[in-house]
Amino acid sequence: MATISNPTYLPPTASFDAMIAATQSLSGVVDLGQNRLWGIVMPGAWTAASMTFQGSVDGVSFFDLYDDVATPGTFVETTWTVAAAQMLVPAVPVRFIGIRWLKIRSGTSAAPVAQAAGRVITIIGVP
C-alpha cells in the first residue's frame, strides 16, 4: 500500500478574472482553456444578488446554464446564493464540463441585478 506524503495535495489550479462593469449585471467572457470551474472568489464588495452563469462551447454563442440538482428531471437555472462579499464559493466541477467560455451574471436571467460599482470575480479552475 502506497503512503501519501502530502495528504493536503490539491490539483494545480489556475485563476481567471471576470469583470462586471458598474451598472451592469453580466461579466465579460472568461476563457477557461482546458480548465473546469472549481470555485469563485467573491470581491470585497457585492451588490446583494444571487449568481447565475452563461456558457459557450465556441466562445461566440452564450446560453444560460441549467441543471437538475434540486429536482432531478426538472431543469432550472444554475443559481448560487451569495451570502456575503469576499468569500470563496466552491463549485461542483462536473456541472461545468465542456464549458470552456463562461460569463457570470449578478441575479438571474429573469431578474438581473446591476452592480453598484465594477466588480472583479476570480474564477479558480482545475485541469
N, C-alpha and C positions, 0 to 999 in steps of 0.2 A: 504494500500500500504506500502510495506516494505521500510525502509530507508537504504541506503547503507552507512555504516560508513567509508568505505575505497574505494573511487572511483578509486584509482590508483592501486587497487589489481591486481596482476598478478598471474597466477598459479605457484605452486612451480616449480623450474627449476633444472636441473642437467647439469653439464658440462663434456665434454669428449675431450681429446686431440687427434688430428690426426696429425701424423708426416710425412712430406715429406722430405726424406733424400736429402742431397746435390747431385746435378747432376741427380736427379730422378724427375718424374712428378706425381707419384701415391703414395698416403699415404698408411700406413698400415691399417689394419682392425680396425674399431671402432664398438664396441658392444653397441648399444643404449638401450639394455634391453627392458623395457616396455615404453620407451620414443619415441617421434616423434621429428624430426628435427624442431626446431623453429627459429634458426638463427646461424650465424657463425661469430666469432670474428677473423678478419684477423690479422696476425702477424705484427710487426713493419716494416718489410721489405718483399717485394714480387717481384719476377721477373715478369715483365708485362705479364699477361696471363689471359684469362677468366678461369672459374672454371666449371668443369663438375663432374659427380658422377657415381659411380658404386654401385649397391645394391645387397643384397643377402637375401634370406629367410631362408637359412640354415647355413650361415657362411662359406660355402665351395665354392660354385659356385657363381661367381660375374658376373653381367651383366651391360652394360651401361644403364643409366636411360634415358628414353624418355618421352616427354609429347606433348600434342597438344594445348598448351595455345596460341601460336601465331596464328596458323591457325587450328581451330577445325577440327578434322578428319585427319589432316596431322601430323604425329608424327615425332618430331625432337629431337635431343639430348638435355636434360635438361641442359641449359647453363646459368651461371650467369656471368654478366660483372662485373669485379672487378676493380673499378676506382682508388683505392688507397690502400696502406697498412694501417694497424692499423685502421680498421673501423668495424662496426657491420653491417652485411648483413642479414636482416630479411628474413625468408623463409615463404612459404605457406605450413603449416604442412600437409594439406590434400594430397599434392603431394607425401609425403613420408610415408603414412600409409602402414603398412605391411612390411616396410623395417627396419629390426632390425639391420642388419650389413651393414656398409657403408664404402666406400673408396672415397676420394676426389682426383680429378685429376686437375693438372695445365695444362690448354689448353683443347683441345678436343680429342676424341679418334683418329680422323684422323690427328691431329697436336698437340701432347703433347708438353708441354714446360718444360724443365728441370729447376728446381730452382737452383740459383747460390749458395745457402747455405741451410742448414737444416731449415725447416720452421715448426713451431707448430701452427696449426689452432685449435681454440677452438670451439667446437660444443656445442650449447645450445639446450637442449632437454626439452620437456614438456610431462607430462604423458597423 
